[in-house]
Amino acid sequence: MYTKKFEIRWSDIDANRHLANSAYTNFMSHTRMAFLLEHGFSSQDMAKFNLGPVVFYEHMYYFKEAFLGQPITVGLEVSGISDDGKFFKFEHNFYNDKGEHLAHCEMLGGWIDLKVRKLTGLPDQLMVLANAFPKTEDFKVLTKADTRVFNKVPKPLKTKAN
């Protein structure tokens, strides 16, 4: 498991004086980008290929509170990648300094071509790196169908003008 350590700052807590939902998201995002950088996905390469990661969903499960000043560890494991690299699934786990499991998140994302603003597979150079990512025991080769397992589709706002 790839891990990143953080200390909970004043700006990370909410009105209940525990780690805010938005802080979990920020810690996961920082951990993902650090993971990608450490596994060869440089910002120069992403710029060269006009690639950017996009999040389709993040499903959070909270188990135990975390508080101001506490150190936490955020883990990342790769649980799925499509054959062309277009889709990826990461699992994040949060732990306190005692090793207690604070939260779990399943995250599904993809790569977007920043010029044409459409999903795209990875170029061969980055696909080689993605195939070498450490993987969970239940790793799955993803398909487009995996991005629709919850059957959520856009629905326009109905107004009086419609």
N, C-alpha and C positions, 0 to 999 in steps of 0.2 A: 504494500500500500504506500502510495506517495503521501507524504504529510507536510504540512506547513503549520508553524506555530504563530500564535497571535496573543496579545494581551487585550482584554476588553477595556476600551477607552470610554470616557464620559459620553462621547458622541455616538457610541454603540448601544446605549441603553435607552429604554422607553419609559413611559409614565409609570409603569409597574416596577421600575428600577431593576429590570433584568434585561438580558440581551434581546434587542429588538429584532423583529422579523427581517427588516431591511438589512440589518447588520449580518445576519446569517447569509443572505444573498450576496452581500459585498465580500464576505470572507470566502465564499465558494468561488465567486468570479475571480478573485485574486489568486486563489489556489489553482484554478484551472489554467489561468494564463501563465503562472509560474511553472506548472507542469509542462505545458506546451513548449515554453521557452527552453526548459531543461531537457526536453526530448527532441530538440532540433528544429522546432517551428519558430524561427526567428522573425522578428517584426520586419526585417528586410525581405525575407522570403515571402511573407504574407503580402507585403506591399508589391513585390515583383509580380506575384500571381494575382493581385487584386482580390485577395481573399479576406473574409472576415467571418468569425464564428457568430452564429445566432442561436438563441435559446428558444425551443418550442414550448417546453414546460419544465417546471421544477416542482416536484411533489415533496413537501416537507412533512416529517413526522417528528414531533417534539416529545422528549422523554423526561428531561430534567432541566431545571433552570440553571442559567449561568449569570454571574454578577460582575459588576464593575471591579476592575483590577485583577480579575482571575485570568490566569493563562489558559488558553484552549488550544487544542490541536485539531486541525481540519484534515481529514483524510480524503483521498481521491483514488478510486479504482475504475478502470475502464471495463464496462460490462457489455458493450456492443459497438460494432462499427460495420457499416455497409461495405460491400465488395469494392465499390468505387470511392469509398471514403466520404461520400456526401453526408451521411448521417452518423452520429456518434451518441453513445449513452454513457454517462458517468454516474457513479454513486459516490456521495459524500457522506462522511460520518464525522460527528463532532464529539470530542472527548475533553473532560476537564483534566487537571493535573494529577488526579487520582486514577485516571484511566476509565472513569465512569462514562458511559455512553449518554450523551446529551441529546443528540438529534441525528436523524438520517434523512437524506434527500436523494431522490432519483431524478436525474436531469437528462433530457433528450435535446439534442441540438443538431445543427447542420452547418455547412459552409455556404456562404453566399459570395457570388461574384459581384464585387462592389461597383463594377462598371455597368453591367446589365441588370443588376439588382434581382438576380435569380439564383436559386440553389444550384450548386455545382459540385462535381466530384473533385477529389484532390488530384493535383498533378502527380506524375509518377514519383518524382523526387520526394514529395511529402507523404505519398502513400506508402513508400518503403519505410519511412519513420513511423507512421501510424500502425503499420502491421507489426512493428517491434514493441509497441506499448505493452507494459505489463497488464495482464488481463485477469478478471475475476474467474473463479472456478466455473461459474455458470454463464460465461461469455457467450454472446449470441451474434451471429452475422445478421445485421439488420437489413430490412427491406423497407420500401415505401409504406407498406401496410403497417409496419410497426409505428409509424408516425401518426396513424389514425386509429389506434386501438381504443381510444376513448370516444371515438365517433363525434368529436367536436368540430363543427364547421361554422364559418362566419354567418351571422344573421343580421341583415341591415336593420337599422332603427326605423320603426314605422312612425311616421308623422302624419299630421292632418293633411299635409300637402300631397302625401303618397296616395 
